[in-house]
Amino acid sequence: SGGSVQDSDVYHFLCSICLDVFTDPVAIPCGDTFCKSCISEHWRVNVPYKCPMCKEEFNTKPQLKINTFIKEMVAQFRHEAQHEPNIYSSDQQAAKPGEVPCDICTEPKLKALKSCLMCLTSYCQTHLEPHLTVPALKRHQLIHPVENLEDRMCRKHDKPLEVFCKTDHTCICHHCTYSDHKGHDVTPLKDEHEEQKPKLKKTEAEIKQMIQERRLKIQEIQRSVELSKNAADRETAEGVGVFTALMESVRRGLDQLLEKIQEKQRSTEKQAEDFIKELEQEICELEKRSTEVKQLSGSEDHHHFVQRFTCVKAAPSMKTWTKVSVRPPSYEGTVERAVSELEDKLREDMKKMVVKAGLKRVQQYEVDLTLDPDTAYPTLILSDDGKQVHHGDEKKNLPDKPQRFTFYYGNIHIISSVKCKTSINILNCKQICLVFLLFLSKTAIV
């Protein structure tokens, strides 16, 4: 109808103090209108008596009388609001747990769309409209809805925290720059946000790298445990094979041998479990930090960003795992030492079994080795591919090189130095030479 209140006129019926529809509207001498309770409370805490909108000052507290005309118009507006869903957007939702509610709505409170740093109030879509249409309110700073807006006000000057003090690493208001923080290195929060936000990318990358390193370390430890277990299984099998063939008197030695092997394995597994547990705890902490960094990196809340940045800008200090490893225990000689305690009448049989087991252990270290002719003794003849060698009858006249074997006696070389042409993962060069010497005879294939 012609007398109906239009949606575009909603802001005419909103109190500029509570930003809600007038309740008992009263007009003060300057002509501005407020809720009776709002202006009364404002003057109770603010003296001298001054209009919150035009700032006109009154010598005495004005008498407040309800404006019946505006009250009737507000009543008409409320009535139409109940029958016109478009006045309050029908697609708005009530605030869920964890979401910021509108501070103006009565129950049920709708989900806030924005928070105003000037009003220190969060608004739903409907109650936000004055900030989008009223010229004086359009100058207010709106941000994504946040709770505890009072924490964004300077407790000393009651002004918004819009400046960051780099000297004291804290958020301050503009008045603080002329008092407690005078002469300090200060910058607007927005500029500090833009300056520090890219640094979080580096922190995030460092955390991801630390997580990856620890996951790789877990894999390395697990592989070490597996190798240790395999070695323990081989040693156990060897011990069982040796002692099973002996008389009952040998069984006591077998029990002792197995206990030593299992104790070493338990110690290795316990060490590995402790490392893995510690690494997993660090990964959990790093993942939490990574999540916090991601959330902070995507935050457009300057205040929250700058306050939290100092805490998360650097990757957490943690243990350096580079040199940490689980080394499989050495079982070399375990069986031999046990066998040496056996009775004299069994000693010869034990030696044969130990030699056989020893050769089997050596064979597992076989590698693809290319023999270097510059290190071969002059009586040795190498194949063209450097994979085979046999003994010659004559000593060849070869260049005298410092790395060449200097003496040969039977099947033994006295070695001055040696050079391996291929990368050896299991044995070092000296061990390769020893393996070579063990198999060196009239014909040897490596």
C-alpha positions in Angstrom: 0.0 0.0 0.0 1.0 3.7 -0.3 1.7 4.0 3.4 3.9 0.9 3.7 7.5 1.0 4.7 9.9 0.1 1.9 12.8 -2.2 2.3 15.2 0.6 1.3 14.0 2.8 4.2 14.9 0.3 6.9 17.9 2.3 8.1 15.6 5.2 8.9 14.2 3.1 11.8 17.5 2.0 13.2 19.0 3.5 16.4 22.6 4.6 15.6 23.7 3.4 19.0 22.4 -0.2 19.1 21.9 -0.3 15.3 18.6 -2.2 15.9 15.0 -1.0 15.2 14.0 1.7 17.6 12.5 0.7 21.0 10.7 3.6 22.6 12.2 6.2 20.2 13.0 9.7 21.7 14.1 12.8 19.9 16.7 15.0 21.6 17.0 18.9 21.0 19.4 18.6 18.0 16.7 16.5 16.2 18.4 13.1 16.2 16.4 10.1 17.4 17.6 7.2 19.6 16.1 4.4 21.7 15.3 5.8 25.1 17.3 3.1 26.9 20.3 3.6 24.5 20.7 7.4 24.9 20.0 7.2 28.6 22.8 4.6 29.1 25.1 6.7 26.8 24.6 9.8 28.9 25.0 7.8 32.1 28.6 6.9 31.2 29.5 10.0 29.1 29.6 13.5 30.5 29.1 16.3 29.3 25.8 15.4 27.6 26.5 15.3 23.9 24.7 13.9 20.8 26.4 10.7 19.7 25.7 11.6 16.0 26.2 15.3 15.5 28.3 15.9 18.7 26.1 18.9 19.8 26.7 19.5 23.5 23.9 20.3 26.0 24.3 22.3 29.2 21.8 20.2 31.0 20.5 16.7 30.5 17.6 17.0 28.0 14.2 15.6 29.0 13.4 12.5 27.1 9.9 12.1 25.7 8.8 9.3 23.4 8.2 10.4 19.8 4.7 8.8 19.2 4.8 9.4 15.5 8.1 7.5 15.0 6.9 4.9 17.5 3.9 4.2 15.3 6.0 4.1 12.2 8.3 1.6 13.9 5.3 -0.5 14.9 4.1 -0.5 11.3 7.6 -1.5 10.2 7.7 -4.4 12.7 4.3 -5.6 11.6 5.3 -5.6 7.9 8.7 -7.2 8.7 6.8 -10.2 10.2 4.8 -10.6 6.9 7.5 -9.7 4.4 10.3 -12.3 4.5 12.4 -10.2 2.0 13.0 -7.5 4.7 15.1 -10.1 6.5 16.8 -12.3 4.0 15.2 -15.7 4.1 18.3 -17.6 3.1 20.2 -16.5 6.3 21.0 -19.3 8.8 21.1 -19.4 12.5 24.6 -19.3 14.0 25.9 -22.8 14.7 28.3 -23.7 17.5 31.7 -22.3 16.6 30.3 -19.6 14.3 30.1 -15.9 15.2 26.5 -14.9 15.9 25.0 -11.5 15.2 25.2 -9.3 18.3 22.0 -7.4 17.3 19.6 -10.4 16.6 17.3 -11.7 19.3 17.0 -15.5 19.6 17.6 -17.3 17.4 20.7 -15.3 16.5 21.7 -15.4 12.9 25.2 -16.1 11.6 27.3 -12.9 11.4 28.4 -11.8 8.0 30.8 -9.0 9.1 32.3 -7.5 12.3 32.8 -3.7 12.6 36.0 -2.6 14.3 34.5 0.8 15.0 31.3 -0.4 16.6 32.9 -3.6 18.1 29.8 -5.4 16.9 29.1 -8.4 14.6 26.2 -8.1 12.2 24.1 -10.5 10.1 23.2 -9.6 6.6 20.1 -7.6 7.7 21.7 -5.7 10.5 24.8 -5.0 8.3 22.7 -3.0 5.8 23.1 0.4 7.6 26.9 0.0 7.2 26.4 -0.5 3.5 24.0 2.4 3.0 24.4 5.1 5.7 27.2 7.5 4.7 28.5 7.9 8.3 28.6 4.1 8.8 30.1 3.3 5.4 33.4 4.7 6.7 33.6 2.0 9.4 36.1 -0.8 9.0 34.5 -4.2 8.4 36.3 -7.5 8.7 35.3 -11.2 8.6 33.3 -12.0 11.7 35.4 -12.6 14.8 34.6 -13.0 18.5 35.9 -11.0 21.4 36.0 -7.7 19.6 36.7 -5.9 22.8 40.2 -7.5 22.7 40.9 -5.4 19.6 40.5 -2.1 21.6 43.3 -0.4 23.4 42.6 -0.8 27.1 44.3 2.5 27.9 42.8 4.8 25.2 39.7 2.8 24.2 40.6 3.1 20.5 40.9 0.3 17.9 44.3 -1.5 17.7 45.2 -0.4 14.2 49.0 -0.1 14.5 51.8 -2.6 15.1 54.9 -1.6 17.1 57.9 -3.4 15.7 60.0 -2.3 18.7 57.8 -4.1 21.3 56.1 -6.6 18.9 52.6 -5.7 20.0 49.4 -4.1 18.5 48.7 -0.6 19.6 46.2 2.2 18.8 47.2 5.5 17.1 47.2 7.3 20.5 49.8 4.9 21.8 52.2 6.2 19.2 52.3 9.5 21.0 52.6 8.2 24.5 54.0 4.8 25.6 55.3 3.9 22.1 56.5 7.4 21.1 59.6 7.1 18.9 59.1 3.4 18.3 59.2 1.7 14.9 55.5 1.4 14.1 53.5 0.5 11.0 49.8 0.0 10.1 48.5 -3.5 10.9 47.6 -4.0 7.3 51.1 -3.2 6.1 52.6 -5.5 8.7 50.2 -8.2 7.6 51.2 -7.8 4.0 54.9 -7.8 4.9 54.8 -10.9 7.2 52.3 -13.0 5.4 54.8 -14.2 2.7 57.2 -15.3 5.4 54.7 -17.9 6.5 55.2 -19.6 3.2 58.8 -20.3 4.0 57.9 -21.5 7.5 55.2 -23.8 6.0 57.8 -25.2 3.6 60.3 -25.8 6.4 57.7 -27.6 8.5 56.8 -29.8 5.5 60.4 -30.6 4.9 60.9 -31.5 8.6 57.9 -33.8 8.5 59.2 -35.4 5.3 62.7 -35.9 6.9 61.1 -37.6 9.9 59.0 -39.9 7.8 62.1 -40.9 5.8 63.9 -41.4 9.1 61.1 -43.7 10.3 61.5 -45.7 7.0 65.2 -45.9 7.5 64.8 -47.1 11.1 62.3 -49.7 10.0 64.6 -50.9 7.3 67.4 -51.1 9.9 65.2 -53.2 12.2 64.4 -55.5 9.3 68.0 -56.0 8.5 68.8 -56.5 12.2 66.0 -59.1 12.4 67.3 -60.9 9.3 70.8 -61.0 10.7 69.4 -62.2 14.0 67.4 -64.9 12.2 70.5 -66.0 10.3 72.6 -66.1 13.4 70.0 -68.0 15.3 69.6 -70.6 12.5 73.4 -71.1 12.4 73.5 -71.5 16.2 70.7 -74.0 16.2 72.3 -75.9 13.3 75.6 -76.1 15.1 74.4 -77.0 18.6 71.7 -79.5 17.4 74.5 -81.6 16.0 76.3 -81.7 19.4 75.7 -83.8 22.4 73.3 -82.8 25.2 76.2 -81.2 27.1 76.4 -78.6 24.3 72.7 -77.5 24.8 73.6 -75.2 27.7 75.9 -73.3 25.3 73.2 -73.0 22.8 70.8 -71.5 25.3 73.4 -68.9 26.2 74.0 -68.1 22.6 70.4 -67.6 21.8 69.9 -65.4 24.8 72.8 -63.1 23.7 71.4 -62.8 20.2 67.9 -62.1 21.3 69.0 -59.6 23.9 70.9 -57.7 21.2 67.8 -57.8 18.9 65.5 -56.7 21.7 67.9 -53.8 22.5 67.9 -52.8 18.8 64.1 -53.0 18.5 63.6 -51.1 21.8 65.9 -48.3 20.5 64.1 -48.2 17.2 60.7 -48.1 18.9 61.8 -45.2 21.0 63.1 -43.3 18.0 59.9 -44.0 16.0 57.7 -42.9 18.9 59.7 -39.7 19.3 59.6 -39.0 15.5 55.9 -39.6 15.4 55.4 -37.2 18.3 57.4 -34.6 16.5 55.4 -35.2 13.3 52.2 -34.7 15.2 53.4 -31.4 16.6 54.7 -30.3 13.2 51.4 -31.2 11.6 49.5 -29.2 14.2 51.9 -26.3 13.5 51.5 -26.7 9.8 47.7 -26.6 10.1 48.0 -23.4 12.3 50.3 -21.9 9.7 47.9 -22.7 6.8 45.0 -21.3 8.7 46.9 -18.2 9.6 48.3 -17.8 6.1 44.8 -17.7 4.7 43.6 -15.3 7.4 42.5 -11.8 6.4 42.1 -10.8 10.0 45.1 -8.5 10.4 44.9 -8.4 14.2 44.8 -12.1 14.6 47.4 -12.6 12.0 50.0 -10.3 13.5 49.3 -11.4 17.1 49.9 -15.1 16.1 52.7 -14.5 13.5 55.5 -14.2 16.0 54.5 -17.5 17.6 54.4 -19.5 14.3 56.7 -17.6 11.9 59.6 -20.0 12.7 59.6 -23.7 12.5 59.6 -25.2 16.0 63.0 -26.2 17.5 63.3 -29.9 17.5 65.9 -32.6 17.7 68.2 -33.0 14.7 67.9 -36.5 13.3 70.5 -36.4 10.6 73.1 -38.4 12.5 70.6 -40.6 14.4 70.4 -44.2 13.2 69.7 -47.7 14.4 72.8 -49.8 13.7 72.1 -53.6 13.6 74.2 -55.3 16.3 77.3 -57.2 15.2 77.0 -61.0 15.6 80.4 -61.7 14.2 82.1 -64.3 16.3 79.2 -65.0 18.5 78.9 -68.6 17.5 82.7 -69.0 17.4 83.0 -67.8 21.0 80.3 -70.3 22.1 81.9 -73.1 20.2 85.3 -72.4 21.7 83.9 -73.4 25.1 82.9 -76.9 24.0 84.8 -80.0 25.0 88.1 -80.8 23.2 86.8 -83.9 21.5 84.2 -81.8 19.6 86.6 -78.9 18.7 87.5 -80.2 15.2 84.0 -80.7 14.1 83.1 -77.3 15.3 85.9 -75.6 13.3 84.6 -77.2 10.1 81.0 -75.9 10.8 82.3 -72.4 11.7 84.4 -72.2 8.5 81.4 -73.2 6.4 79.2 -70.6 8.1 81.9 -68.0 7.7 82.2 -68.5 3.9 78.5 -68.3 3.6 78.5 -64.9 5.4 81.3 -63.6 3.1 79.3 -64.6 0.0 76.4 -62.4 0.9 78.6 -59.4 0.5 79.4 -60.2 -3.2 79.3 -57.0 -5.3 79.9 -56.1 -9.0 83.5 -55.1 -8.8 85.8 -53.9 -11.6 89.4 -54.7 -10.8 91.9 -51.9 -11.4 95.0 -53.0 -13.5 97.0 -50.1 -11.9 96.8 -51.9 -8.5 97.5 -55.5 -9.8 100.7 -57.3 -8.9 102.9 -57.7 -12.0 102.4 -61.5 -12.1 98.6 -61.2 -12.2 96.7 -61.2 -15.5 93.3 -59.4 -15.7 90.6 -60.0 -18.3 89.7 -57.2 -20.7 86.5 -56.4 -18.7 88.3 -56.4 -15.4 86.0 -59.1 -13.9 88.5 -62.0 -13.9 92.1 -62.5 -12.8 94.5 -65.4 -12.8 98.2 -65.9 -11.9 100.8 -65.7 -14.6 104.2 -67.4 -14.7 106.2 -64.3 -15.5 106.5 -61.0 -13.8 105.5 -58.3 -16.2 107.4 -55.0 -16.5 104.7 -52.5 -15.5 104.9 -48.8 -14.6 105.7 -48.3 -11.0 102.6 -46.7 -9.5 102.1 -45.9 -5.8 98.7 -47.7 -5.7 100.1 -51.0 -7.1 100.4 -54.0 -4.8 104.0 -54.0 -3.7 104.5 -57.6 -2.5 103.0 -61.0 -3.4 103.5 -64.3 -1.5 101.5 -67.3 -2.4 97.8 -66.2 -2.2 98.6 -63.2 0.0 99.1 -59.5 -1.1 100.7 -56.9 1.1 98.6 -53.9 0.2 99.8 -50.3 0.0 96.5 -48.8 -1.2 93.6 -49.8 -3.3 91.1 -48.1 -5.6 87.5 -49.3 -6.2 86.1 -48.2 -9.6 82.5 -48.8 -8.6 80.4 -47.5 -5.7 80.3 -50.0 -2.9 77.4 -49.8 -0.5 78.0 -52.8 1.8 81.7 -53.1 2.2 84.4 -50.4 2.2 87.4 -50.7 -0.1 89.6 -52.4 2.5 87.0 -55.1 3.1 86.7 -55.6 -0.7 90.4 -56.3 -0.8 90.1 -58.8 2.0 87.3 -60.6 0.1 89.4 -60.5 -3.0 92.4 -62.1 -1.2 90.3 -64.9 0.2 89.3 -66.0 -3.2 92.6 -65.2 -5.0 94.2 -68.4 -6.5 95.3 -69.6 -9.9 91.9 -68.4 -11.2 89.5 -66.1 -9.4 86.2 -64.6 -10.6 84.8 -61.6 -8.7 
